[in-house]
Amino acid sequence: MPLLDVLQSRRSVPSKQLTAPGPDDDALQLMLQAAVRVPDHGKLVPFRFLRIQGDDRHALGAALAARTLQRDPDAAPASVEKDRARFSHAPLVIAVVARLAPGHKVPEQEQLLTAGCVCFALLQSAQALGFGAQWLTGWAAYDEVIAATLGLQANEKVAGFIHIGTPKLEVPERDRPDAAALLQDWHAHA
């Protein structure tokens, strides 16, 4: 399949529709090696990866459920269970962690955009190897208690949780924006 066809057929597979098998270590290394080939102003490498798999997915879910109740003691049981199961569907979750260097000549926004590019490149590399994937954040990506649970430093934040596995079904195409309608020409005004 020509590369442009691959790019034009990219789609996310909902994490609840991902199952085993996930990528083995060799496939994961290929995916990560492709994902790090992103624009990186200053060659800062403002990102790192956390692999979450096996029982650790359930342990992280238990931490989310506990944090949900801590944040809202009256949380509905269904909300608590949703958070408990949040990382249990796909066999592998890669947390892409943005490592920001505040005060560096490269603006933090550019560093964060690089980490975002890594998330997207990881989705593409997973699909290229025949896996399904979904980039999720949710409240857990922005919660300081969960950040501490994940071992993040003060200058780090979750750019995305990339859920990877084998799709249970073929995801239908959805409506996409018309790129031509989004394009405008800029002209200098004298």
N, C-alpha and C positions, 0 to 999 in steps of 0.2 A: 504494500500500500504506500503510495507516495506520501511524503512527509506532510504536505499540506492537507491531504485527505485525513490523515491521523489527527492533525490539529483541528480540522473542521468537524470531526466526529466526537471530540472530547465531551464527556458528560459525567456528572457526578452520580454515583450509585449511593442511595441513602444507606447510612451505616446499619440500619435495621435489616437491610437486604444483603448484607455481607456475611459470609460464613467461611469456615475452613474449606480448603487450605489457604493459608496466607503465604506470603513469600518466604522461602527458606533464606538462610544467611547469605548465600551467594546472590540470589535475586535481590535481596534487600540492599546489598552493597552496590550492585549495578544501579539500582534506583537512586540511592543516595549520591552516588558518584555523578549521575546525570543531574540530580537536583542541585548540586553545588555549583554548576556551571551557569551562574546568574551574574548580571551586572553587579559590580561591587566597587563603588567609588572608594578609592584609597586602599583597596585590598584589605579591608578590615576583618573580613569574615565575621560579620555581626550576627552570627547564628550558631546554634548547636542543636543536636538531636537527643531526645529521650525516647528510648524504646519501651513501650508498655505492652506486655503480652502475658498470656497464661493467667495464673491466679492474681498477678499484680493488677490486671484490669479490674477484677472484682474488689480488690483492696482499695483501689482508687475510687471505685463506685461507692464503697462503704464510707470512705472519707467525705465524698460529696454529699451522701445522704445525711451524715452527721452534721456537716456544715449547713445544709439546708435547714435542719431543725434548729441549729444554733442561730442562724439568721432570722428564722421565723418559727418560733415554737408551736405556732398554730398551723403550720404548713399542712396542706391536705396530704393524706397518705399516698395518693396517686402521684403527687409531685415528688415526694420523698423517694418512692419506688422508681420513678422515671430517672431521677438522678443516680440512684443506686445501679441502675442498668445501663447508664449512659455509655460506659466503655466496654460493655460485655458482649456486644454483637459481633463486631469485626474481630478476627483473631489477632490483629496487630494494630496498634495505634502508635504513630510517631508524633510526639510533641515537638514542633519546631519552635525553638526558644530564641527569641531575639536578644542578642547581647549588645546592648547599646553603650556607646562611649560618649557620655555627656560632655559638652565643651570641646569636642573634637572639631577640627575644621570641616569634616563631613557632617552635615546636619543630621540630627537624630532621625528626622523624617526619612532621609535617604537610607539610613541604616535599617530602619523598620521596613521600608519598601523592599530592600534586598531580602530580608527575611520572608516577606510576603511572596516575593518571586520564587524563593525556595519552596514554599508551600505549593505554589502552582506547578512548578517543575516536578515536584514529587507526585502530584496527581497525574501529570502527563506520563511520567516514567512508569508509574504503576499500570496505567492503561496500556502503555506500549508493551508491557510484559504479560498482558492478558488478565490483570487483576482489576477489580473495581476499587474506587476510593472516593472518599468525601472529606472535604475540608470543613471542620466545624470549630467554633469557639464556644459560644454560650457563656453564661455568667462565670463558669469555672475558670475561664481563661483570664478573667479580670479580677479575681478574688485573691486578696493577699494571703489569706490562710491556706488556700489551695496552692498558691505559689510557693509558700513555705513547705507544704507537704511534698511538693515536687522537687524541693531543694534549690529553687531559683534564688539568685543573688539579687541585691537591691537594684542593680542595673539591668535586670533581665525581665522579660515578659513573654507570655505565650503568644506567638504569632498565629498558631493554629494547631489543632489536633487533627492529624491526617489518619483517618480510619481506612484500613486496607484489608481486602480479603477477596474471596471469590464471589461474584454476584450470584444471587439466588434466581435472578430473573434479568431479562434484557430491559434496560431502562428506556422507556419511550422518549423520543425527541420532544423537546419543549420549544415553545416560541422563543426566538432569539431576536435581539434588536437588529434593525436594518442599518448596517454600517454606513451605507450611502446617505441615509437620512441624518446621521450623526456628524457627518463631515461638513465643515465649513472652510471656506478659503479666507485667509486673512490678507488684507491689503494695507499697505502703508498709506496714510492720509497726509497729503501735503499741506 
